[in-house]
């Protein structure tokens, strides 16, 4: 574990310098918008979600707006994000929780976020970290993939990956670590065509060893 931590520290120091302005790829103007956008981002690209929410947030401004619309209409509005029936259900359930428990406001407490219906740990982590500045690690597909490739962990369990990154880094770096890995995953360590020869951390990455020999 000591060796892994030392290597992880070196990797994240490089990624910090590579992506000093890394931030969420989702567009939002409030904690509520980020919450809805993150629910929509499951199994969908952030670029697609941004196209959808550009119009969606003009039509639906509050939890009550999402609650009052029919399932069929909401499904039509979010259709292109995929899994639209389940996402519409999750959004409505989440908004009902917000109205029933928090007067339509998004709670700043991480545990309260995870208790919202339709919200998982990843969504709660995104909102907590980026909307409220609460240290949290959001494990998306990039974070999951790169954490394994870089040898931080050998697991596809998001909660185990979240805990491992928290073990490897101080709380002040948790939110940014998710952005660094996600940005690196989109730009360099691409799933089907990784650019190992362009990668600034390849010399520290066990999965890139073959590229460097």
Secondary structure, DSSP 8 states (H G I E B T S, - for coil): -HHHHHHHHHHHHHHHHHTTT---SS--SSHHHHHHHHHHTTTS-HHHHHHHHHHHHHH--SHHHHHHS-HHHHHHHHGGGS-HHHHHHHHHHHHHHHHHHHTT---S-HHHHHTSTT--HHHHHHHHHHHS--------HHHHHHHHHTTS-S---HHHHHHHHHHHS-GGGHHHHHHHHHHHHHHTS-SSS--GGG-TTGGG-GGGHHHH-
